[in-house]
């Protein structure tokens, strides 16, 4: 099969075309004829060699998100059949080959039937970010109808799904963005309130929106200063969930407010081979929400499924100008 690989770490020019052996489905796995993938920050960090390289060997096939058609089913797989259109987040880390190839092997527990209402390209934008948002808002925060929920970064990959998921659960959703253009996009996604973080402090927008009570749940998708601001925006005994915890933080606000802080690291199930079925279950639930019109992916740009397209897609994500997700599709 043809694949787009890296044989060393570096910039977006390190991608190469290579012929690799065809894949055979092992027990419990399926082979997916890849139609599309999307770019996540972890993909660029693995390419650079700055993060997520444990277990990686060269040549390496990157990219965790996949959408495609099952072409082979391994022994013991009962939930899928050849010809099924599926999506998932199933490789591209800890040495498991990813989606930048004609075919990808996937643990059947990590995938689900793709939303019927979406193309392969749009479906490929969803797995990692949807699972992350679900684990934060549903599994950890257990948000309820009429909760005041703050999403930090509402037009980012995780943030734009988090807005829609929180709205689908009946929450009153506020999001932070940097520009009026992004504010308009976030409102179309369902945000009830907008805070321009360059113009208001956490204390100011908390007072304006919640009457100084603070937010029941704050979901931080950036880490660093944004996580510090999230502690300021949360209510007394509120809940902050972050996806970036590897930094040095001042937990004074957390202490004096009695806050609960949770950290979500979405690839744990893949890396450590634990509770993988939960990811497949989340994707099935997300697909149902998509087909009901409650969640839709926000696509920034679509690139060709070529070595040049992969490089350009990585450049676009690393430019920090993308709004929503970047996809690579046939």
C-alpha positions in Angstrom: 0.0 0.0 0.0 1.0 3.6 -0.5 1.7 5.7 2.6 2.9 9.2 3.6 5.6 8.7 6.2 8.3 10.4 8.1 11.8 9.0 8.4 13.0 11.7 10.8 11.6 14.5 12.9 11.4 18.0 11.5 9.3 20.6 9.8 6.4 19.9 7.4 8.8 19.0 4.6 9.8 15.7 6.2 6.8 13.8 4.8 7.8 11.2 2.1 5.9 8.8 -0.1 6.6 5.2 0.5 5.2 1.7 -0.4 4.6 -0.4 2.7 3.4 -4.0 3.1 -0.4 -4.5 2.9 -2.2 -4.8 6.2 -3.8 -8.0 7.5 -6.5 -7.6 10.2 -5.4 -9.2 13.5 -8.0 -10.6 15.9 -10.2 -7.9 17.3 -9.1 -5.4 14.6 -10.4 -4.2 11.2 -8.6 -2.8 8.2 -10.0 0.6 7.0 -9.5 1.9 3.5 -8.7 5.4 4.5 -10.8 8.2 2.9 -9.9 11.1 5.1 -8.0 12.2 8.2 -7.7 15.4 10.2 -4.8 17.3 11.8 -4.5 17.7 15.6 -1.8 19.4 17.5 -0.5 16.1 18.7 0.2 15.1 15.1 2.4 18.1 14.5 4.2 17.5 17.8 4.9 13.9 17.0 6.2 15.0 13.6 8.5 17.6 15.3 9.7 15.1 17.9 8.6 17.4 20.7 5.9 15.2 22.2 4.2 11.8 21.9 7.1 10.0 20.3 7.3 7.0 22.8 7.3 3.8 20.8 7.7 5.5 17.5 9.9 3.9 14.9 10.8 5.0 11.4 9.3 4.9 8.9 6.3 6.3 10.9 2.8 6.7 9.6 1.2 9.6 11.5 -2.3 10.9 12.3 -4.8 9.6 14.8 -8.1 10.5 13.3 -9.5 8.4 10.5 -12.7 8.0 8.4 -13.1 5.3 5.8 -14.5 2.0 4.7 -13.8 -1.4 6.3 -12.1 -3.8 3.8 -11.2 -6.6 6.2 -12.4 -7.9 9.6 -10.3 -9.8 12.0 -11.3 -12.8 14.1 -13.7 -12.0 16.9 -15.0 -8.8 15.5 -18.8 -8.9 15.5 -19.9 -5.3 15.4 -18.6 -4.4 12.0 -18.5 -5.9 8.5 -16.7 -5.3 5.2 -18.2 -2.2 3.5 -19.1 -0.4 6.7 -18.3 3.4 6.7 -16.6 4.1 10.0 -14.7 6.8 11.9 -12.4 6.8 14.9 -9.2 7.8 16.6 -7.2 4.7 16.5 -3.4 5.1 15.8 -0.6 7.4 14.9 0.8 7.3 18.5 3.0 4.9 20.5 4.2 3.2 17.4 0.7 2.2 16.1 0.6 3.2 12.4 -1.9 6.0 11.7 -4.1 7.2 9.0 -1.8 8.8 6.4 -1.9 5.8 4.2 -4.2 3.9 1.9 -5.1 1.6 4.7 -5.1 1.6 8.5 -5.6 -1.2 11.0 -7.8 -0.2 13.9 -8.9 -1.9 17.1 -12.6 -2.4 16.6 -13.3 -1.0 20.1 -11.9 2.4 19.1 -14.2 3.0 16.1 -17.9 3.5 15.3 -20.1 3.8 12.2 -19.6 7.3 10.9 -22.5 9.8 11.0 -24.7 9.1 8.0 -25.2 12.8 7.4 -21.5 13.6 7.0 -19.0 13.1 4.3 -15.8 11.1 5.1 -13.9 14.4 5.2 -16.2 16.0 7.7 -16.4 12.8 9.8 -12.7 12.7 10.0 -12.7 16.0 11.8 -14.6 14.7 14.8 -13.1 11.7 16.6 -10.2 13.1 18.8 -11.9 16.5 19.6 -15.3 14.9 20.2 -14.0 12.3 22.6 -12.0 14.9 24.4 -15.0 17.2 24.8 -17.2 14.3 25.9 -14.7 13.1 28.5 -14.4 16.6 29.9 -18.0 17.7 30.0 -19.9 14.4 30.4 -17.5 12.0 32.1 -15.7 14.4 34.4 -18.0 17.5 34.9 -21.4 15.7 34.5 -22.9 19.0 33.3 -26.7 19.4 33.8 -29.4 21.5 32.1 -29.2 25.2 33.0 -25.6 24.9 34.3 -23.5 27.9 33.5 -20.6 26.4 31.4 -17.6 28.4 30.2 -15.7 27.0 27.2 -12.2 28.6 26.7 -11.5 28.9 23.0 -14.9 28.3 21.3 -13.7 28.2 17.7 -10.8 25.8 18.3 -10.9 22.1 17.4 -12.0 20.9 20.8 -13.8 24.1 21.8 -16.3 24.3 18.9 -17.5 20.7 19.6 -17.6 21.5 23.4 -20.0 24.4 22.7 -22.4 22.2 20.8 -22.2 19.3 23.2 -22.9 21.5 26.2 -25.8 23.1 24.4 -27.2 19.6 23.5 -27.1 18.8 27.2 -29.1 21.9 28.1 -26.4 24.1 29.5 -26.2 27.9 29.3 -22.9 28.3 27.4 -20.4 31.1 27.4 -17.2 31.0 25.4 -14.1 33.1 25.1 -12.7 34.1 21.7 -10.2 36.7 20.5 -12.1 38.5 17.7 -15.6 39.7 16.6 -15.3 37.3 13.6 -14.8 34.3 15.9 -17.6 35.6 18.2 -20.0 35.5 15.3 -19.0 31.9 14.5 -19.3 30.9 18.1 -22.8 32.3 18.3 -23.8 30.3 15.2 -22.5 27.2 17.0 -24.9 27.9 19.9 -22.9 30.0 22.4 -25.4 32.1 24.5 -22.7 34.5 25.7 -19.4 35.7 24.3 -16.3 37.0 26.2 -13.6 38.7 24.2 -10.6 37.7 26.3 -8.4 40.5 25.0 -11.0 43.1 26.2 -12.3 41.6 29.5 -10.7 40.0 32.5 -12.2 36.7 33.9 -13.6 38.7 36.8 -15.3 41.2 34.5 -17.0 38.7 32.2 -17.9 36.5 35.2 -19.6 39.5 36.8 -21.4 40.5 33.5 -22.6 37.0 32.7 -23.1 35.3 36.0 -23.6 38.3 38.4 -20.2 37.5 39.9 -21.3 34.0 41.0 -18.9 32.4 38.6 -19.4 29.5 36.2 -20.4 26.0 37.4 -18.0 24.4 35.0 -15.1 25.9 33.1 -13.5 23.8 30.3 -9.9 25.0 29.5 -8.6 23.9 26.1 -5.3 25.9 26.2 -3.5 25.5 29.6 -1.0 28.0 30.9 -2.5 31.5 31.5 -5.9 30.3 30.3 -6.0 27.6 33.0 -5.1 30.3 35.6 -7.9 32.4 34.3 -10.3 29.5 34.4 -9.7 29.2 38.2 -10.6 32.8 38.5 -13.8 32.4 36.4 -15.2 29.3 38.3 -17.7 29.7 41.1 -17.1 28.7 44.7 -16.8 24.9 44.8 -17.0 24.9 41.0 -15.4 22.5 38.6 -12.5 23.2 36.2 -11.5 20.7 33.5 -8.4 21.2 31.4 -6.6 19.3 28.7 -3.2 20.8 29.3 -1.8 20.1 32.7 2.0 19.9 32.1 3.0 23.3 33.3 3.6 25.2 36.6 0.5 26.7 38.1 -0.5 28.8 41.1 -3.4 27.0 42.7 -4.3 29.8 45.2 -7.6 30.6 43.5 -8.4 26.8 43.5 -7.6 26.5 47.2 -9.6 29.5 48.5 -12.6 28.7 46.2 -12.6 25.0 47.1 -12.5 24.1 43.4 -12.4 20.7 41.8 -9.8 20.3 39.0 -9.8 17.5 36.5 -7.3 16.8 33.7 -8.3 15.0 30.5 -5.7 13.1 28.4 -7.6 11.6 25.6 -5.0 9.1 24.2 -4.8 7.2 27.5 -7.1 4.4 26.2 -5.0 4.0 23.0 -1.6 4.3 24.7 -2.3 2.0 27.6 -4.9 -0.3 26.0 -7.5 0.3 28.7 -11.2 0.9 28.4 -11.0 1.3 24.7 -14.7 0.4 24.2 -15.6 3.7 25.9 -14.1 5.6 23.0 -16.2 3.6 20.5 -19.3 4.2 22.7 -18.7 8.0 22.8 -18.3 8.0 19.0 -21.6 6.2 18.6 -23.3 8.8 20.8 -21.7 11.6 18.9 -22.8 10.2 15.6 -26.4 10.2 16.9 -26.1 13.8 17.9 -24.6 14.7 14.5 -27.4 13.0 12.6 -30.0 14.8 14.8 -28.4 18.1 13.8 -27.1 18.9 17.2 -23.4 18.8 16.4 -21.5 19.7 13.2 -17.8 20.0 12.5 -16.4 23.4 11.7 -14.0 22.9 8.8 -11.2 25.5 8.3 -9.6 24.0 5.2 -9.5 20.8 3.2 -6.2 19.5 1.7 -5.5 16.8 -0.8 -4.4 13.3 0.4 -0.9 13.7 -0.9 2.6 14.3 0.6 2.3 18.0 -0.3 -1.2 18.2 1.1 -0.1 16.7 4.4 2.7 19.2 4.7 0.4 22.2 3.8 -2.2 21.0 6.4 0.5 20.9 9.1 1.7 24.3 8.1 -1.9 25.6 8.3 -2.4 24.3 11.8 1.0 25.6 13.0 0.2 29.0 11.7 -2.4 29.4 14.5 -4.8 31.0 12.0 -7.1 28.0 11.6 -10.7 28.2 12.8 -12.1 24.8 13.5 -10.5 21.6 12.0 -8.2 21.0 9.1 -8.9 17.9 7.1 -7.0 15.8 4.5 -9.2 13.9 2.2 -9.2 11.9 -1.1 
